[in-house]
Amino acid sequence: MPDQVVSIEPTPVVYRQNVKLRYRGSLFEQGKQRIYAHAGYGSPDAWQNVADYPMERGTQGFETTIAITNDSRLNVCFHDGYGQWDNNGGHNWSWEIHNGNLY
C-alpha cells in the first residue's frame, strides 16, 4: 500500500466476510497514535448502521478488521477522536458489497 491512502482486502468486498481496512492518509502523516475508521452502510449521502472502529498504528499506516454485516455499500472516513477528520475531500471512501452469489 505504499502510494494508496486507503486500501481494503480482500476485494471484492463480500457480504458476511471480514475485510482488512488500511489507512495511510493525513492523520497518519500528522503522527497520530490512534485513529478510528468511521464506517456505515447504504448510499454515500445517507449512511446507516454507523460505527467507529479503533485502528492500530503500524509502520505502514493504521489498520483494522471490519465484519461486513450489510449487503449494500460500505462507506468509510477517518477521525482521531478529537475533531480532526479525513473524509477524502468530502467524498469519503466507498465500496460496493457483493452478496456472495456467483449467479
C-alpha positions in Angstrom: 0.0 0.0 0.0 2.9 2.4 -0.5 1.0 5.1 -2.5 -2.5 4.3 -1.5 -4.3 6.4 1.1 -6.9 3.7 1.8 -6.9 0.0 0.8 -9.2 -2.9 1.6 -8.7 -6.6 1.3 -10.0 -8.8 0.0 -11.7 -7.3 -3.0 -14.3 -7.5 -4.0 -15.9 -6.8 -0.6 -18.4 -9.7 0.1 -21.3 -9.7 2.5 -20.7 -11.8 5.7 -16.9 -11.8 5.3 -14.3 -9.8 7.2 -12.1 -7.2 5.4 -8.9 -5.6 6.5 -9.0 -1.8 6.1 -5.7 0.1 5.9 -5.2 3.8 6.1 -2.2 6.0 5.4 -3.6 9.5 4.9 -3.2 12.9 6.5 -3.9 11.7 10.1 -1.1 9.1 9.8 1.2 11.7 8.4 0.4 14.0 11.3 1.8 11.4 13.7 -1.5 10.5 15.3 -1.1 7.5 17.6 -4.8 6.4 17.4 -7.5 6.9 14.8 -10.9 5.4 14.1 -12.5 4.2 10.9 -16.0 5.8 10.9 -18.0 3.3 8.7 -21.6 2.9 7.7 -23.7 1.2 5.0 -26.0 2.4 2.3 -25.9 5.3 -0.1 -23.0 7.7 0.3 -25.3 10.5 1.4 -27.4 8.5 3.9 -25.3 6.1 6.0 -26.9 3.5 8.2 -25.6 1.3 11.0 -22.7 3.7 11.5 -19.9 2.6 13.9 -16.4 3.6 14.8 -13.6 1.0 14.6 -10.4 1.6 16.5 -7.4 1.2 14.3 -3.9 0.1 15.3 -0.9 2.1 14.1 1.9 0.3 12.4 4.9 1.4 10.4 2.9 1.5 7.1 -0.2 3.1 8.4 -3.3 2.2 10.5 -5.4 -1.0 10.1 -8.5 -2.6 11.4 -10.7 -5.5 10.6 -14.4 -5.0 9.8 -17.1 -7.7 9.6 -19.3 -6.9 6.6 -22.9 -7.2 8.0 -24.9 -5.5 5.2 -25.1 -6.2 1.5 -25.4 -2.7 0.2 -22.4 -0.4 0.2 -19.6 0.3 2.7 -18.7 3.9 3.3 -15.7 5.0 5.4 -13.9 8.1 6.6 -11.4 8.5 9.5 -11.0 10.6 12.6 -8.7 11.0 15.6 -11.4 11.2 18.3 -10.5 14.9 18.9 -12.3 16.6 15.9 -9.8 16.0 13.1 -11.2 14.1 10.2 -10.0 12.8 6.8 -13.1 12.4 4.6 -11.3 12.3 1.2 -12.2 15.9 0.4 -15.9 15.4 1.3 -16.2 12.2 -0.9 -15.3 9.6 1.8 -14.2 6.1 0.5 -16.9 3.7 -0.7 -17.1 0.1 -1.9 -19.9 -1.9 -3.4 -20.6 -5.0 -1.3 -21.2 -8.2 -3.3 -23.8 -10.7 -1.9 -21.5 -13.7 -2.5 -23.6 -15.4 -5.1 -21.9 -16.4 -8.3 -25.0 -16.0 -10.4 
